[in-house]
Amino acid sequence: MKWLWFWFVFGVFFTLSIIMVVFGILFIRDVYYSRGEVAFGSLVIGVILLLAGGGLLSSTVAETVRKFLKK
């Protein structure tokens, strides 16, 4: 049961991090298409989503590798 819970949490974190990275890229791409006042807000949100999603993805993968090597 413990491994089932681990894989469920891994799947949730992995999916969330991929979604955050994709939305970060979409927000940054929106900066190039809109030349208005919204561009700065989209850039800031895009960078934050990209950094947070990438950090979550790397920590999720690192934790999984650590658990596999520990066993």
C-alpha positions in Angstrom: 0.0 0.0 0.0 2.9 2.3 0.7 4.3 2.0 -2.9 0.8 2.6 -4.3 0.6 5.9 -2.4 4.1 6.8 -3.5 3.3 6.3 -7.2 0.0 8.2 -6.9 1.8 11.2 -5.3 4.6 11.0 -7.9 2.0 11.1 -10.7 0.2 14.0 -9.2 3.4 16.1 -8.7 4.8 15.1 -12.1 1.5 16.1 -13.9 1.3 19.3 -11.9 4.9 20.3 -12.8 4.4 19.5 -16.5 1.2 21.6 -16.6 3.0 24.5 -14.8 5.9 24.4 -17.3 3.5 24.3 -20.3 1.4 27.2 -19.0 4.6 29.1 -18.2 5.7 28.7 -21.8 2.3 29.8 -23.1 2.3 32.9 -20.9 5.8 33.8 -22.1 4.7 33.2 -25.7 1.8 35.5 -25.1 4.2 38.4 -24.4 5.4 38.3 -28.1 1.9 38.4 -29.5 0.5 41.2 -27.3 2.2 44.5 -27.3 0.1 46.1 -24.5 0.1 46.6 -20.8 -0.7 42.9 -20.2 2.7 41.9 -21.6 4.7 42.5 -18.4 2.2 40.6 -16.2 2.2 37.7 -18.6 6.0 37.7 -18.6 6.2 37.7 -14.8 3.6 35.0 -14.4 5.2 32.9 -17.2 8.6 33.1 -15.6 7.2 32.2 -12.1 5.3 29.2 -13.5 8.3 28.1 -15.5 10.7 28.2 -12.5 8.2 26.7 -10.1 7.2 23.9 -12.5 10.8 23.1 -13.3 11.8 23.0 -9.7 8.9 20.8 -8.8 9.8 18.5 -11.7 13.4 18.2 -10.8 12.7 17.6 -7.1 10.1 15.0 -7.9 12.5 13.1 -10.1 15.3 13.5 -7.6 13.2 12.2 -4.8 12.1 9.2 -6.8 15.7 8.3 -7.7 16.7 8.7 -4.1 13.9 6.3 -2.9 14.9 3.7 -5.6 18.6 3.9 -4.6 17.7 3.6 -0.9 15.9 0.3 -1.4 
